[in-house]
Amino acid sequence: MKNIFLLGRPGCGKSIVYRTITDILKKSGKAVNFERIDDFPILMELHDGDVASGRTDRFMPTDDGGFKIMDPGIWDAMLAGLNRKALAYKDKDGVLAIEFSRPDNARSLGIFSDEILKNATALYIDASFETCVSRNEERTKRAEAEGIDAHFVSRKEMEETYPNDDGAELPATAPVKVIVIKNDDGVTPEDIEKQLLSVVDEF
Protein backbone atom coordinates (compact mmCIF):
# COMPACT_ATOMS: atom_id res chain seq x y z
CA MET A 1 0.00 0.00 0.00
CA LYS A 2 1.22 3.47 -0.91
CA ASN A 3 0.23 6.02 1.71
CA ILE A 4 -0.69 9.66 1.14
CA PHE A 5 -1.03 11.79 4.25
CA LEU A 6 -3.50 14.66 3.82
CA LEU A 7 -2.61 17.36 6.31
CA GLY A 8 -3.90 20.81 7.19
CA ARG A 9 -6.29 22.65 9.47
CA PRO A 10 -9.94 21.55 9.66
CA GLY A 11 -11.65 23.15 6.68
CA CYS A 12 -8.48 23.47 4.57
CA GLY A 13 -9.92 21.30 1.78
CA LYS A 14 -8.56 17.80 2.34
CA SER A 15 -11.68 16.24 0.79
CA ILE A 16 -11.44 18.08 -2.53
CA VAL A 17 -7.71 17.34 -2.74
CA TYR A 18 -8.44 13.66 -2.09
CA ARG A 19 -11.11 13.54 -4.80
CA THR A 20 -8.88 15.33 -7.27
CA ILE A 21 -5.73 13.27 -6.70
CA THR A 22 -7.61 9.97 -6.91
CA ASP A 23 -9.24 11.10 -10.16
CA ILE A 24 -5.84 12.03 -11.61
CA LEU A 25 -4.25 8.74 -10.53
CA LYS A 26 -7.14 6.73 -11.99
CA LYS A 27 -7.09 8.54 -15.32
CA SER A 28 -3.32 8.20 -15.60
CA GLY A 29 -3.47 4.49 -14.79
CA LYS A 30 -1.05 4.92 -11.89
CA ALA A 31 -3.52 3.50 -9.35
CA VAL A 32 -6.97 1.94 -9.41
CA ASN A 33 -7.64 0.94 -5.79
CA PHE A 34 -8.13 3.69 -3.22
CA GLU A 35 -8.89 3.63 0.50
CA ARG A 36 -9.37 6.52 2.90
CA ILE A 37 -9.19 6.84 6.68
CA ASP A 38 -9.30 9.92 8.88
CA ASP A 39 -9.01 11.06 12.46
CA PHE A 40 -12.54 12.33 13.08
CA PRO A 41 -14.33 8.98 13.65
CA ILE A 42 -11.64 7.99 16.15
CA LEU A 43 -11.97 11.31 17.97
CA MET A 44 -15.76 10.98 18.07
CA GLU A 45 -15.48 7.42 19.39
CA LEU A 46 -13.31 8.68 22.25
CA HIS A 47 -15.73 11.56 22.90
CA ASP A 48 -18.87 9.41 22.77
CA GLY A 49 -17.28 6.85 25.07
CA ASP A 50 -16.62 9.56 27.65
CA VAL A 51 -20.19 10.87 27.34
CA ALA A 52 -21.62 7.36 27.79
CA SER A 53 -19.48 6.69 30.86
CA GLY A 54 -20.07 10.10 32.40
CA ARG A 55 -16.42 11.08 32.19
CA THR A 56 -16.00 14.88 31.92
CA ASP A 57 -12.28 15.61 32.28
CA ARG A 58 -11.20 15.15 28.65
CA PHE A 59 -13.90 16.90 26.56
CA MET A 60 -15.79 20.11 27.30
CA PRO A 61 -19.05 20.88 25.44
CA THR A 62 -19.15 24.23 23.60
CA ASP A 63 -22.08 26.54 22.94
CA ASP A 64 -22.07 25.81 19.18
CA GLY A 65 -22.75 22.10 19.67
CA GLY A 66 -19.14 20.96 19.41
CA PHE A 67 -16.54 20.31 22.08
CA LYS A 68 -13.14 21.47 23.26
CA ILE A 69 -10.49 18.90 24.10
CA MET A 70 -9.19 19.40 27.64
CA ASP A 71 -6.68 16.53 27.78
CA PRO A 72 -3.81 16.93 25.27
CA GLY A 73 -3.21 13.18 25.46
CA ILE A 74 -6.40 12.69 23.44
CA TRP A 75 -4.63 13.92 20.30
CA ASP A 76 -1.89 11.29 20.48
CA ALA A 77 -4.43 8.58 21.34
CA MET A 78 -6.33 9.59 18.21
CA LEU A 79 -3.20 9.42 16.04
CA ALA A 80 -2.23 6.05 17.52
CA GLY A 81 -5.68 4.78 16.59
CA LEU A 82 -5.26 6.11 13.06
CA ASN A 83 -1.91 4.35 12.81
CA ARG A 84 -3.51 1.05 13.81
CA LYS A 85 -6.10 1.50 11.08
CA ALA A 86 -3.38 2.24 8.52
CA LEU A 87 -1.42 -0.88 9.51
CA ALA A 88 -4.46 -2.99 8.65
CA TYR A 89 -4.03 -1.90 5.01
CA LYS A 90 -0.25 -2.19 4.70
CA ASP A 91 -0.16 -5.49 2.80
CA LYS A 92 -2.90 -4.54 0.33
CA ASP A 93 -2.42 -3.01 -3.10
CA GLY A 94 -3.35 0.54 -3.96
CA VAL A 95 -3.29 3.97 -2.35
CA LEU A 96 -4.38 4.79 1.19
CA ALA A 97 -5.22 8.38 2.10
CA ILE A 98 -4.57 9.10 5.78
CA GLU A 99 -6.15 12.36 6.93
CA PHE A 100 -5.61 14.27 10.14
CA SER A 101 -5.51 17.84 11.44
CA ARG A 102 -2.88 18.87 13.96
CA PRO A 103 -0.88 22.08 14.42
CA ASP A 104 2.33 20.08 15.01
CA ASN A 105 2.27 17.99 11.84
CA ALA A 106 5.92 16.92 11.89
CA ARG A 107 5.74 15.57 15.45
CA SER A 108 2.37 13.97 14.74
CA LEU A 109 3.73 12.13 11.71
CA GLY A 110 6.44 10.73 13.96
CA ILE A 111 3.76 8.81 15.90
CA PHE A 112 3.14 6.60 12.85
CA SER A 113 4.96 3.31 12.38
CA ASP A 114 8.00 3.04 10.14
CA GLU A 115 6.00 0.54 8.09
CA ILE A 116 3.58 3.34 7.21
CA LEU A 117 6.12 6.14 6.81
CA LYS A 118 8.50 4.26 4.51
CA ASN A 119 5.79 4.09 1.82
CA ALA A 120 4.39 7.58 2.35
CA THR A 121 4.18 11.05 0.86
CA ALA A 122 2.34 13.95 2.50
CA LEU A 123 0.20 16.66 0.94
CA TYR A 124 -0.09 19.73 3.15
CA ILE A 125 -3.11 21.79 2.13
CA ASP A 126 -2.22 25.41 2.82
CA ALA A 127 -5.18 27.63 3.73
CA SER A 128 -5.30 30.52 6.19
CA PHE A 129 -6.84 30.18 9.62
CA GLU A 130 -9.65 32.61 8.72
CA THR A 131 -10.49 30.68 5.55
CA CYS A 132 -10.58 27.37 7.43
CA VAL A 133 -12.86 28.71 10.18
CA SER A 134 -15.28 30.06 7.57
CA ARG A 135 -15.31 26.82 5.55
CA ASN A 136 -15.73 24.69 8.66
CA GLU A 137 -18.80 26.66 9.73
CA GLU A 138 -20.27 26.70 6.22
CA ARG A 139 -19.95 22.95 5.68
CA THR A 140 -21.52 22.27 9.08
CA LYS A 141 -24.55 24.41 8.22
CA ARG A 142 -24.84 22.65 4.84
CA ALA A 143 -24.63 19.22 6.44
CA GLU A 144 -27.24 20.09 9.06
CA ALA A 145 -29.59 21.33 6.33
CA GLU A 146 -29.10 18.07 4.42
CA GLY A 147 -29.41 15.91 7.53
CA ILE A 148 -25.92 14.39 7.34
CA ASP A 149 -23.00 14.25 9.76
CA ALA A 150 -20.17 16.71 9.34
CA HIS A 151 -16.59 16.88 10.57
CA PHE A 152 -17.50 19.79 12.84
CA VAL A 153 -14.80 21.52 14.85
CA SER A 154 -16.03 24.10 17.32
CA ARG A 155 -14.90 27.71 16.96
CA LYS A 156 -13.35 27.47 20.44
CA GLU A 157 -11.26 24.47 19.37
CA MET A 158 -10.25 26.24 16.16
CA GLU A 159 -9.22 29.41 18.00
CA GLU A 160 -7.27 27.62 20.73
CA THR A 161 -5.69 24.80 18.73
CA TYR A 162 -5.30 25.85 15.09
CA PRO A 163 -4.43 29.57 14.77
CA ASN A 164 -0.82 28.60 13.98
CA ASP A 165 0.78 25.44 12.67
CA ASP A 166 4.12 24.20 11.36
CA GLY A 167 3.09 24.17 7.69
CA ALA A 168 5.83 26.59 6.58
CA GLU A 169 8.59 24.42 8.07
CA LEU A 170 6.98 21.06 7.37
CA PRO A 171 8.79 20.17 4.09
CA ALA A 172 12.10 20.47 5.94
CA THR A 173 11.10 18.84 9.23
CA ALA A 174 8.68 16.01 8.37
CA PRO A 175 9.82 12.36 8.34
CA VAL A 176 8.29 11.96 4.84
CA LYS A 177 8.35 13.97 1.63
CA VAL A 178 5.88 16.88 1.83
CA ILE A 179 4.23 18.62 -1.12
CA VAL A 180 2.38 21.88 -0.42
CA ILE A 181 -0.94 22.54 -2.18
CA LYS A 182 -2.37 26.07 -2.00
CA ASN A 183 -6.10 26.25 -1.29
CA ASP A 184 -6.86 29.66 0.17
CA ASP A 185 -9.76 31.94 -0.77
CA GLY A 186 -9.98 32.38 -4.53
CA VAL A 187 -8.37 29.01 -5.37
CA THR A 188 -10.66 27.05 -7.69
CA PRO A 189 -11.00 23.28 -8.16
CA GLU A 190 -9.24 23.79 -11.51
CA ASP A 191 -6.33 25.46 -9.73
CA ILE A 192 -6.06 22.50 -7.36
CA GLU A 193 -6.07 20.08 -10.28
CA LYS A 194 -3.27 22.01 -12.00
CA GLN A 195 -1.16 21.93 -8.83
CA LEU A 196 -1.67 18.20 -8.39
CA LEU A 197 -1.01 17.41 -12.05
CA SER A 198 2.37 19.13 -11.71
CA VAL A 199 3.44 16.87 -8.82
CA VAL A 200 1.62 13.59 -9.47
CA ASP A 201 4.78 11.83 -10.72
CA GLU A 202 6.44 12.52 -7.36
CA PHE A 203 4.07 9.96 -5.82
N, C-alpha and C positions, 0 to 999 in steps of 0.2 A: 504494500500500500504506500502510495506517495501522499504525503501530508501537506496541506496548505493551511497555515494558521491565518485566520482573519482577525485582525486586531484593530482597536480604535475605541473611542468613547461610545457609550450607548447613543444610538441615533446617527452615527457617522456614515452609515450606508453599507454595512457589511452584507446585507441581503442582496442588494442590487449588484454588488461586486461579485458575490457568489454566483448569481444567476448569469451574469455576463461572462465570467471566466469559464464556467461549465459549458456555456453555449459555444464559446470560441474553441475550447478543447474538443468538443464533440465534432464541430464542423471541420476542424483540421485533422481529425482522426487520431489525435494524440492520446485521447482517453475516451472511454465509452461508459465506464461504471463510476458513479459518483455517490458518495455518502456524506452526511453532514451531521455534526454534533455541536452543541453549544452549551454554555454555562448556565443559562437561565433555568432550565428544568431542574438542574441539580440544586441551584440556589433556592428555588421554590419548594423543592422537596425538604430541604433543611428548615426553611421557614414554616412550612405547613406542619412538619413534625413537632416543632416547638409550640405552635399554636395548639395542636391536638393534646400535647402533654401538659400544657399550662406553663411552659417555660417562658420567661419574659426578659432574660438578661442578654440575649443575643440579637434580637430584632425589636425595633421600636416602631409602632404604627405611625404614619404621617397623615396629615389632614387631607391630602389629595388621594387617599386610598392605597398608597404604597407603603413602603417601610424604609427605615434607616437601619443599617447594620451597626450594632454597638460593639460586637466582638470581632476585632480584626482577624482572628483565627478562622473565621467563617470563610474568608476569601481563599486561603490556602486549602481549606477542606474542600471547597468547591473545585479548585484547580486539580487537586488530587483525584477527585471523582471524575473529572473530565479526562484525566490521564488514563484512568482505569477503563473508561469507555473506549478511548483511542486504542489501547492495547488489544482490545477485543477484535479490532479490525486489522491488526498489523500483518497477518499472514494472507490477507485477501488481496485480490487484484483491483486496481483502480486508483481513484483519488478520494481522499478523505479531507473535508473541510472541518477545521477545528476552530470554533469561534469563542472568543471571550473578550471582556472589557475590563481592563485594569489600568491604573495610572502608571504602574511600575512594570511595564511589559517585559523588559529584559529579565528582571528577577523572576517574574511569573513564568516565563518560558523555561527558566532553569528548574522549575518544579517537575517538568515533564521528563519521562524516561529517555535514556540515550537511544533506545530502540525507536522512539517516536521522532526524536530530534535529528537522527542521522539521515532520515528520509524526508526532511521537511524544508519548506520555504515559507516565509511569512509575508503577507500583504498587510501593510499598515495603512488604514484608510484615514487620511488627514483631513479633518474638518474641525472648525473652530468650536470652542465650548458653546458659544451663543447659538450657532447653527444646530449643534447636537441637542441642546435643550429644546429648541423650537421644534425640531423634527420628532423628538421623543414624545412631546406633548400632542403634536398633531396626529401621529400614528395611533396613540392611545385613544384619542377622541374618535378616530375613524373606526378603530376596532370595536369600541363600545357601541357605535352606531350600527355596526354590522353584526354585533352579537358574537364576536370571536375574541379569543384571548390575545393579549399583546405583551411584548417584552417591556413592561412598564417599569421605569426607574423614577422614583419620586424626585421632585425638584430639590428637596433637602439632601438626598443622596448625591444628586448631580453636583450641587453647590459645594458639598463638603468633601467629595471623593474625586471628582473629575475636572476641576477647573484647570489643572495642569497635569501634563503627563510627560513621559520621556520619549515622545515620538521623534523629536529632532535628533536625539542622540542614538536612537534605536539601531539604525543600520551599522553603527560602529560598536555597539555594546551587546547586541543580541547573540545568543549561541547558534543562530541559524541565519541564513541569508535573508535580508529584509528588502522588500521593494515597496516604495511609497507611492500610493495612489491618491491624487488630489480629488476631494469631493466636497468642497465648500459651496456656499451659496453661489448660484450661477453656473455650476458645473452640470452639464446635461448627461443623460445616459449615453449619448453618442460620444461625448468627451471621455467618459469612463471606458467605453469600448476601445477608443483610440489608444488610451494609455495602456490598457491590458494587451492589445494587439502588439504593441511595441516591446513588451517584455515577456510574452508567452513562451518564447523559446528558452528563457532562463529557467523555466520549470523542469 
